[in-house]
Amino acid sequence: MTEEDRRAGAKEWVGLAVLVLPCVLASMDMSVMFVALPSLTAALKPSSSELLWIMDAYGFLLAGLLITMGTLGDRIGRRRVLLAGAAAFGAASILAAYSTSSGTLIAARALLGIAGASLAPSTLALIRNMFHDARQRATAVGVWTAGFAGGAVLGPIIGGLLLEHFWWGSVFLINVPVMILLLVLGPLLLPEYRDPKPGRFDLLGAGLSLVAVLGVIYGVKRMAEHGFGWISLAYCVAGLAVGTAFIRRQRVAADPMIDIALFRTRRFNLPLLIDALATFALVGFSLFNWQFMQLVLGMSPFEAALWSLPTFLVMPVGIALATAIAPRIGKPNVMAAGLLVAAAGYIMLSLIQADSGVVYLVSAMTVVAIGIGGVAAVVTDVILSAAPPERAGMASAMAETSAEFGGALGIAVLGSIGTVIYRSELAAKAPDALTPKELEAARNTLGGAVDTAATLPQGTAEALRNVAFDAFARETRIAALVSVVLTAGTAILVATLLRNARVRPGSEAPESAAEHTDRDQADDLPSTATSS
């Protein structure tokens, strides 16, 4: 087959636009809840426990079922799983929009998470089948990455606009017409692909993977909310134990869900680690970014979302630059450069003060977004290319799962570090006029300090706000320094290990001539994956 024959045409690029739409919505459904929460709380009056599950049910099930849905698509058809997920996502959105109780909304959010788990791995795996040319595939993956990033930013903006004119359920109804469009155009534009020899679906393995991911994610999230404790640790340990049982089953199962052999190749396992570490820093620091804009700078969620637009708008620039120069300098060099650019942005953030202003904050985050955008597009393409075509669903699910874990750990670790710094600073410098109860409320969170200040005389309130804002700026600087070390260290990891990855004699089969040609044309990154 000639190079021209392998290149995608207009049908594939239009199909890519269709594939990006559900990715945008799946990402939006994570972030839109931040602006919808006050309205739905007033309408449904959930308990504190119910409120947590309204927020978390979607993300937990999304993370827990990515591997299962990716593997299921490999076996029964990626387009079939995608369209079934789209139908379920639309139906669950209607249920969420018209929920009349907290229990119904929690159930709807759980169904949205289950359906959402089928969208990301299916869309990415279909890209692997639609774009055979390495350079075109890299561009397509970049567009897909931008769709996910854009959804996270657009969620609060679109949600804020809708809530100014409609009831809280409208933030869910925007999903419905897009999913209908996908159901209509999908069969016309998207190819079907499945493993020609899929074997039996490992139902027990699917259950083990779900429990393992849920256990670890819940434990980490609990640590982020309540600090380190035995209950949180127990969930993490239980999840890891079940995860170990899952891996052992995959080693001996006749038809395993994941290809363990792929994890012994640097071209697959190192990009997964890089993806997790980059997401760790980005998502973990976003916790400080949003609080800084809303609490220190006094913005509404909608205003903060608007100020986040520049960050979203420059991310495609990073993606475009990365995909353009990767064939010339190699994908490992592009990843290392992107991580160093992100580190430069975090260095700017490590100098931030309470009075630095929104322009300084957004400028620094824009630099981070350019770097991470390029890394995300390239690292996802490397992971996808390392797996044989029949395992593309599994590979894309692993990429998404690594990012989910990285983000959860980032919030937990950076959040915990920040909390310790904030509390110690506030305890040492709080105004003497505060009562023990007021001091405790102010020490708990920055939001607690702002609320406490609102009840105090003007002089004391101003002094408390100044101390709290300075303490939060200090914890932000420390979190940024941790992110600098992490991103710069990851860049070194890429430069020293991934860039020089080679097939060890006798350990794996050599590349085929076609694979070798593709590698030379595309990215200079040696492939160590074998075809199954």
SVG drawing of the C-alpha trace seen along z (x, -y; Angstrom):
<svg xmlns="http://www.w3.org/2000/svg" viewBox="-39 -49 60 69">
<polyline fill="none" stroke="black" stroke-width="0.4" points="0.0,0.0 1.4,-3.4 1.8,-6.3 -0.9,-8.2 -3.3,-5.2 -2.8,-5.2 -3.6,-8.9 -7.0,-9.9 -9.4,-11.8 -12.3,-14.2 -14.6,-11.5 -12.1,-10.7 -11.6,-14.3 -15.3,-15.0 -15.6,-11.8 -12.9,-13.1 -15.1,-16.2 -17.9,-13.9 -15.7,-11.9 -14.5,-15.1 -18.0,-16.2 -18.7,-13.5 -15.2,-14.0 -16.0,-17.7 -19.2,-16.8 -17.7,-14.0 -15.1,-16.5 -17.7,-19.3 -19.8,-17.0 -16.9,-16.9 -16.5,-20.7 -20.1,-22.0 -21.1,-20.8 -19.0,-23.5 -21.4,-26.2 -24.6,-24.2 -24.0,-23.0 -25.5,-26.1 -28.7,-26.0 -29.3,-22.2 -28.5,-22.3 -31.2,-24.9 -33.7,-22.9 -33.0,-19.3 -31.7,-20.1 -29.3,-17.1 -27.5,-16.1 -23.7,-16.6 -23.2,-12.9 -25.6,-13.1 -23.9,-16.2 -20.5,-14.5 -22.0,-11.6 -23.7,-13.9 -20.3,-15.3 -18.3,-12.1 -20.5,-9.4 -19.7,-10.4 -15.9,-10.6 -15.7,-7.4 -17.5,-5.2 -15.9,-6.9 -12.4,-6.1 -13.4,-2.6 -14.8,-1.4 -12.4,-2.8 -10.4,0.4 -13.5,2.5 -15.1,0.4 -11.9,0.1 -11.4,3.8 -15.1,4.4 -14.8,2.2 -11.8,4.3 -14.0,7.4 -17.5,6.5 -16.7,3.3 -15.6,-0.1 -18.3,-2.0 -20.9,0.3 -19.7,-0.6 -19.4,-4.3 -23.0,-4.5 -24.4,-2.5 -22.6,-4.8 -23.9,-7.9 -27.5,-6.6 -27.0,-5.9 -25.3,-9.2 -28.2,-11.1 -30.9,-9.2 -29.0,-9.6 -28.7,-13.4 -32.4,-13.7 -32.9,-11.7 -30.4,-14.1 -32.0,-17.2 -35.4,-16.3 -34.4,-14.7 -36.7,-15.6 -34.6,-14.1 -31.0,-13.7 -31.2,-9.9 -32.4,-10.2 -29.7,-12.6 -27.0,-10.4 -28.3,-7.5 -28.3,-9.6 -24.7,-10.8 -23.6,-7.2 -25.2,-6.2 -23.5,-9.2 -20.2,-7.9 -20.8,-4.4 -21.8,-5.8 -18.9,-8.3 -16.4,-5.5 -17.3,-4.1 -16.7,-7.4 -13.0,-8.2 -11.4,-4.8 -13.8,-4.2 -13.2,-7.6 -9.4,-7.3 -9.3,-3.7 -11.4,-4.7 -8.8,-7.4 -6.2,-4.7 -8.2,-2.9 -9.1,-5.9 -5.7,-7.6 -3.0,-5.1 -0.5,-7.8 1.6,-8.6 1.7,-12.3 -2.1,-12.6 -2.8,-10.4 -0.6,-12.7 -2.7,-15.7 -5.9,-13.8 -4.9,-12.8 -3.9,-16.5 -7.4,-17.6 -8.9,-14.9 -6.7,-16.1 -7.8,-19.7 -11.4,-18.6 -11.0,-17.1 -9.1,-20.1 -11.6,-22.5 -14.6,-20.7 -13.1,-21.2 -12.8,-25.0 -16.1,-25.4 -18.1,-23.6 -18.3,-26.4 -18.7,-29.1 -21.6,-27.4 -23.1,-26.3 -22.9,-29.8 -24.6,-31.2 -27.4,-28.6 -28.0,-29.1 -28.5,-32.9 -31.6,-32.0 -32.8,-28.5 -33.0,-26.0 -30.1,-23.9 -31.2,-20.9 -30.4,-22.8 -26.7,-22.1 -27.4,-18.4 -29.8,-18.9 -27.1,-20.3 -25.7,-16.8 -28.8,-15.4 -28.7,-17.1 -25.0,-16.3 -25.5,-12.7 -28.4,-12.5 -26.1,-14.0 -23.5,-11.3 -26.0,-8.5 -27.1,-9.8 -23.7,-10.6 -21.7,-7.8 -22.9,-4.9 -22.2,-7.1 -18.8,-8.4 -17.1,-6.1 -15.7,-2.6 -16.3,0.4 -13.4,2.3 -13.0,5.2 -10.3,7.8 -10.8,10.6 -9.9,13.2 -11.3,11.5 -11.7,14.5 -14.1,14.5 -14.8,11.4 -13.2,11.7 -16.1,10.7 -14.2,11.5 -11.3,9.4 -13.6,6.5 -15.0,6.7 -11.5,6.8 -10.4,3.8 -13.4,1.8 -13.0,2.5 -9.2,1.8 -9.6,-1.6 -12.6,-2.6 -10.7,-1.6 -7.6,-3.6 -9.4,-6.6 -11.8,-6.9 -8.9,-6.5 -6.9,-9.2 -9.9,-11.5 -10.7,-11.0 -7.1,-11.9 -7.5,-15.1 -10.7,-16.0 -9.9,-14.8 -6.1,-14.5 -4.1,-11.3 -6.0,-8.7 -6.3,-5.0 -9.7,-4.8 -8.3,-6.5 -5.2,-4.3 -7.3,-1.2 -9.2,-2.0 -6.0,-2.5 -4.4,0.7 -7.6,2.7 -7.7,1.2 -4.0,2.1 -4.5,5.6 -7.4,6.2 -5.3,4.6 -2.6,7.1 -5.1,9.9 -6.3,8.4 -2.7,8.4 -2.1,12.0 -5.3,13.0 -4.3,11.3 -1.0,13.3 -2.8,16.6 -6.1,15.9 -6.7,17.5 -8.2,14.2 -6.8,11.4 -8.3,7.9 -4.9,6.2 -1.7,7.3 0.8,7.6 3.6,7.9 3.1,4.3 3.9,3.1 7.4,4.6 8.2,2.1 9.5,-1.3 7.5,-2.7 4.3,-1.8 5.0,-1.9 7.1,-5.1 4.6,-7.2 1.9,-6.0 4.0,-7.2 4.8,-10.5 1.1,-11.0 0.3,-10.4 3.1,-12.8 2.2,-15.6 -1.5,-15.3 -0.5,-15.1 1.0,-18.6 -1.6,-20.2 -4.8,-18.9 -3.2,-19.2 -2.3,-22.8 -5.7,-23.7 -7.0,-23.3 -5.0,-26.4 -5.6,-28.3 -9.4,-28.3 -9.4,-29.1 -6.9,-32.0 -9.2,-33.6 -12.4,-33.1 -11.4,-33.6 -8.2,-35.8 -9.2,-37.9 -13.0,-37.8 -14.3,-36.5 -17.5,-34.6 -17.2,-31.1 -18.3,-32.4 -15.8,-35.2 -13.0,-32.8 -14.1,-30.5 -13.9,-33.5 -10.4,-34.3 -9.4,-30.7 -10.3,-31.0 -6.8,-32.2 -5.4,-29.0 -7.7,-26.9 -7.2,-29.0 -3.4,-28.6 -3.5,-24.9 -4.1,-24.1 -1.0,-26.2 1.1,-23.9 -0.6,-20.9 0.0,-22.2 3.6,-23.1 4.2,-19.6 2.7,-17.7 4.5,-19.9 8.0,-19.5 7.8,-15.9 8.7,-14.4 11.8,-16.6 13.2,-16.3 11.5,-13.2 8.6,-12.8 10.8,-12.2 12.5,-15.6 9.1,-17.2 7.8,-15.8 10.9,-16.8 10.7,-20.4 7.0,-20.6 7.6,-19.6 10.4,-22.2 8.1,-24.9 5.5,-23.8 8.2,-24.0 8.9,-27.6 5.2,-28.4 5.3,-26.8 8.5,-28.8 6.4,-31.9 3.7,-30.6 6.3,-29.9 6.8,-33.7 3.2,-34.7 2.0,-37.0 -1.5,-37.7 -1.5,-41.0 0.0,-39.7 -3.3,-40.0 -5.2,-37.9 -3.1,-38.8 0.1,-37.4 -1.7,-34.2 -3.3,-33.7 -0.1,-34.4 1.8,-31.8 -1.0,-29.2 -0.9,-30.0 2.7,-29.0 1.9,-25.8 -0.9,-25.0 1.3,-25.4 3.8,-23.0 1.3,-20.4 -0.8,-20.6 2.1,-19.5 3.0,-16.8 -0.5,-15.4 -1.0,-15.1 2.3,-13.5 2.3,-11.1 -1.2,-9.9 -0.1,-9.2 3.0,-7.3 0.9,-5.1 -1.7,-4.4 1.0,-3.7 2.9,-1.3 -0.1,1.1 -1.1,3.4 -4.4,2.2 -6.5,4.9 -5.4,3.6 -6.1,-0.1 -9.1,-0.2 -7.1,1.3 -4.2,-1.1 -6.5,-4.2 -8.2,-3.1 -4.9,-2.7 -3.9,-6.2 -7.1,-7.7 -6.8,-5.7 -3.2,-6.8 -4.4,-10.4 -7.2,-9.9 -4.9,-8.4 -2.4,-11.3 -5.0,-13.9 -6.5,-12.3 -3.0,-11.9 -2.1,-15.5 -5.2,-16.9 -4.5,-14.7 -0.8,-15.3 -0.5,-19.0 -3.8,-19.7 -2.4,-18.0 0.9,-19.9 -0.9,-23.1 -3.3,-22.5 -0.4,-21.9 1.3,-25.1 -1.9,-27.2 -2.9,-26.1 0.5,-26.6 0.8,-30.1 -2.6,-31.1 -2.2,-29.8 1.1,-31.8 -0.1,-35.1 -3.9,-35.3 -5.2,-38.4 -5.3,-38.0 -8.9,-39.2 -10.3,-36.0 -12.1,-33.6 -10.9,-29.9 -14.0,-29.0 -13.3,-31.7 -9.6,-30.8 -10.5,-27.1 -12.9,-28.0 -10.4,-30.3 -7.6,-27.6 -9.7,-24.9 -9.9,-26.4 -9.4,-29.7 -13.1,-29.8 -13.7,-29.4 -11.4,-32.4 -13.3,-34.5 -16.7,-33.6 -15.4,-34.2 -14.0,-37.6 -17.4,-38.6 -18.8,-38.4 -16.0,-40.4 -15.5,-44.2 -13.8,-45.9 -10.3,-46.2 -10.1,-42.6 -11.7,-41.3 -9.2,-43.1 -6.3,-41.8 -7.7,-38.2 -8.2,-38.4 -4.6,-39.7 -3.1,-36.9 -5.3,-34.2 -4.5,-35.5 -0.8,-35.6 -0.9,-32.1 -2.7,-30.8 -0.3,-32.6 2.6,-30.8 1.0,-27.4 0.4,-28.2 4.1,-29.0 5.1,-25.7 2.7,-23.7 4.2,-25.4 7.7,-24.5 6.7,-20.9 5.3,-21.0 8.6,-22.5 10.5,-19.6 8.0,-17.1 7.8,-18.4 11.6,-19.1 12.3,-15.6 9.9,-14.0 11.7,-15.8 14.9,-14.3 13.2,-10.9 12.1,-11.3 15.5,-12.4 17.4,-9.7 15.1,-6.7 12.5,-7.0 14.7,-8.7 17.2,-5.9 14.8,-3.0 15.9,0.0 14.8,3.6 17.0,5.8 18.4,8.8 16.5,11.9 13.8,10.1 11.3,9.2 10.7,9.7 12.4,7.2 10.4,4.6 9.0,5.4 10.2,3.4 6.9,1.5 7.1,0.7 10.7,-0.5 9.7,-2.7 6.8,-4.2 9.1,-5.0 11.7,-6.7 9.1,-8.8 7.1,-9.7 9.0,-10.2 12.5,-8.6 11.1,-6.8 12.0,-3.1 9.1,-0.7 9.6,2.1 6.0,3.3 5.3,6.7 2.2,7.7 0.0,10.0"/>
</svg>
